[in-house]
Amino acid sequence: MPAADQSFEITRVRDGLRLSQHGVVLSELRTSPGPTHSVFDVMAAIIATVDPTGRIGVLGFAGGGMLAPLRGLGVTQAIDSVDLERAGYDLFRQHCLGWAGPVNWEQDDAVAWLRRQPRDFNVLVDDLSIPANGDVIKPAITWEVLPELIRDRLVPGGVGVFNLLLPPSGVWGPDLTRIAGLFKTAHLIELDEYQNRILVGGDDLPAAREFGVQVRLTLRRVRSRHATRIQLRNLR
């Protein structure tokens, strides 16, 4: 299937479309609610476990990979999202509007968009990525600007979720420690089949063992294979 935009490749899969870049999956665009059996299930399960009652923001929409597991878990409120590229969102609109619920999308720079927002998010997710030298990496703003900005846009008790790839230094420790240090509590989730690490930070997250149990139960509820393929540890 020809790509709608040269920035990514589109492949038909059993339940919809897969958006990839340099062999890295950017989004799993299901055509109905349910599991993607990818990192997007884990991020959706974190949000559903936190059970936000207010605003949810996603930086880096691509094709809306989190929406299918999120709606499959019964999270019904609007998703506010931003992305520099429109092609993935157009595919999402074409294939998913019948079930996706309310999605407010803007084409903009994530930092500029977030700086315009009030401090009223219950959950903010950094799912940004950029191509670089035949690979996909996190943009510099993930390490230099967004952690503080995300923290400052959360309501008291809000949660930041960071979908991370290996930092430019090639070493995880210092950058994870710095982001975790912005929050009163922070946990790290590692996935058996992905290099991604997901950092979750907030004011009063449950203890790591309890939170891990809750996330795995939520993944089982959406029937994701990752229910048995994650490890969680405390960072702070």
C-alpha positions in Angstrom: 0.0 0.0 0.0 1.6 3.4 -1.0 2.3 5.7 1.9 0.1 8.8 2.4 3.3 10.7 3.4 6.9 10.0 2.7 7.8 10.3 6.3 6.5 6.8 7.1 5.5 3.5 5.5 2.1 2.0 5.8 1.5 -1.8 6.0 -1.8 -3.6 6.2 -2.1 -5.9 9.2 -4.9 -8.1 10.5 -6.7 -5.4 12.5 -5.9 -2.3 10.5 -2.7 -0.4 9.5 0.8 -0.2 10.8 2.7 3.1 10.4 6.5 2.5 10.5 9.7 4.6 10.0 13.1 3.0 9.4 11.7 -0.3 10.7 10.4 1.3 13.9 6.6 1.2 14.5 5.2 4.7 15.0 1.6 3.7 15.3 -0.8 0.7 15.2 -4.0 2.1 13.6 -6.7 -0.4 14.4 -10.1 -0.1 12.8 -11.9 -1.0 16.0 -11.3 -0.7 19.7 -9.0 -3.4 21.2 -5.3 -4.3 21.8 -2.5 -3.5 19.4 -0.1 -6.0 21.2 2.5 -3.2 21.2 3.9 -0.4 23.4 0.6 1.5 22.8 -1.3 -1.0 24.9 1.0 -0.4 27.8 0.6 3.4 27.6 -3.2 3.0 27.3 -3.1 0.7 30.3 -1.2 3.2 32.4 -3.8 5.9 31.6 -6.7 3.6 32.4 -5.0 2.5 35.6 -4.5 6.1 36.7 -8.2 6.5 35.8 -8.2 10.3 35.1 -11.4 12.2 35.5 -10.2 15.3 33.6 -8.1 16.3 30.6 -5.8 13.9 28.8 -3.0 15.3 26.5 -0.9 13.4 24.0 2.2 14.9 22.4 2.9 13.1 19.2 -0.3 11.6 17.7 1.0 9.9 14.6 -1.9 7.5 13.7 -3.5 7.5 17.2 -2.1 4.1 18.2 -3.2 4.5 21.9 -6.8 5.2 21.0 -7.9 1.6 20.2 -6.7 0.0 23.5 -7.8 3.2 25.4 -11.3 3.0 24.2 -11.3 -0.7 24.6 -10.6 -0.1 28.3 -13.6 2.2 28.6 -11.7 5.5 28.8 -14.2 7.7 27.0 -13.2 11.3 27.6 -11.7 13.6 24.9 -8.0 13.3 23.9 -6.2 16.5 23.2 -3.3 16.0 20.9 -0.6 17.7 18.8 1.7 16.7 16.0 3.8 18.4 13.4 2.7 16.1 10.6 -0.9 15.7 9.5 -0.8 12.5 7.4 -1.1 10.1 10.3 -4.1 12.0 11.7 -5.8 12.0 8.3 -5.5 8.2 8.2 -6.9 8.1 11.7 -9.9 10.2 10.6 -10.4 8.0 7.6 -10.4 4.7 9.4 -11.3 5.3 13.1 -13.9 8.1 13.5 -16.7 5.6 13.9 -15.5 4.4 17.2 -12.7 6.7 18.4 -14.8 9.2 20.4 -13.8 12.8 20.9 -10.3 13.7 19.7 -9.1 17.3 19.6 -6.0 17.5 17.3 -3.8 20.4 16.3 -0.9 20.6 13.9 1.8 22.4 15.8 5.1 22.2 17.6 4.6 20.3 20.8 6.4 22.8 23.0 4.6 25.8 21.5 1.2 24.0 21.9 1.9 23.0 25.5 3.0 26.4 26.5 -0.4 27.8 25.4 -2.3 25.3 27.6 -3.5 25.9 31.1 -2.4 23.8 34.1 -5.4 21.5 33.8 -4.2 18.1 32.6 -4.8 15.0 34.6 -2.5 13.0 32.3 0.1 14.2 29.7 1.9 11.7 27.5 5.2 12.4 25.6 5.0 10.1 22.6 7.1 12.2 20.2 9.8 10.8 17.9 11.8 12.0 14.9 13.9 10.3 12.2 17.6 10.6 12.4 20.4 8.8 10.4 18.2 5.9 9.4 16.8 5.4 12.8 14.0 6.9 15.0 14.9 8.8 18.2 13.4 11.1 20.7 13.7 14.8 19.9 16.0 16.9 22.0 13.0 18.6 23.7 12.2 15.3 25.3 15.3 15.6 27.4 15.8 19.3 27.6 12.4 21.1 27.7 9.4 18.8 28.0 9.8 17.1 31.4 9.5 20.4 33.3 6.8 21.7 31.0 4.8 18.6 31.3 5.1 18.7 35.1 4.0 22.3 35.2 0.9 21.7 33.1 -0.4 18.9 35.4 -3.1 19.4 38.0 -2.1 18.4 41.6 -2.1 14.6 41.5 -1.7 14.6 37.7 0.6 12.0 36.0 3.2 12.4 33.3 3.9 9.5 31.0 7.2 9.5 28.9 7.6 6.9 26.1 11.4 7.0 25.9 14.1 5.7 23.6 17.8 5.5 24.4 19.2 9.0 25.0 21.8 10.5 22.8 24.5 9.8 25.4 23.8 6.0 24.9 23.3 5.7 28.7 19.9 5.6 30.4 20.7 6.4 34.0 21.3 10.2 34.2 18.4 11.2 32.0 15.9 8.9 33.8 17.1 10.1 37.1 16.6 13.8 36.1 13.1 13.3 34.8 12.1 11.1 37.8 13.5 13.8 40.1 10.8 16.3 38.9 8.1 14.2 40.5 7.4 13.0 44.1 7.0 9.4 42.8 8.2 7.8 39.6 8.2 4.3 38.2 9.9 2.7 35.1 8.3 0.1 32.8 10.4 -2.0 30.5 9.0 -4.2 27.8 10.4 -7.6 26.8 10.1 -7.0 23.0 10.8 -3.3 22.7 13.7 -1.0 23.5 11.3 1.6 24.7 11.2 2.5 28.4 8.1 4.2 29.8 8.6 6.5 32.8 5.5 7.4 34.8 5.8 10.3 37.3 3.3 11.9 39.6 2.6 13.2 43.1 1.3 10.0 44.7 1.5 7.0 42.5 0.9 3.6 44.2 4.0 1.7 45.2 5.8 0.0 42.3 4.7 -3.5 43.1 1.0 -2.4 43.5 1.1 -0.2 40.4 2.7 -3.1 38.4 -0.1 -5.4 39.4 -2.7 -2.9 38.4 -1.2 -2.2 35.0 -0.9 -6.0 34.2 -4.5 -6.5 35.2 -5.6 -3.7 33.0 -3.6 -5.2 30.1 -5.3 -8.5 30.7 -8.6 -6.7 30.6 -7.9 -5.4 27.1 -6.5 -8.9 26.2 -3.0 -7.6 25.4 -0.2 -10.0 25.1 2.0 -7.5 27.0 0.2 -8.4 30.3 3.0 -10.9 30.9 5.8 -9.1 29.0 6.6 -6.0 31.1 8.7 -5.3 34.2 8.2 -2.4 36.5 10.5 -0.9 39.1 10.6 2.2 41.3 12.7 5.2 40.4 11.6 7.5 43.2 
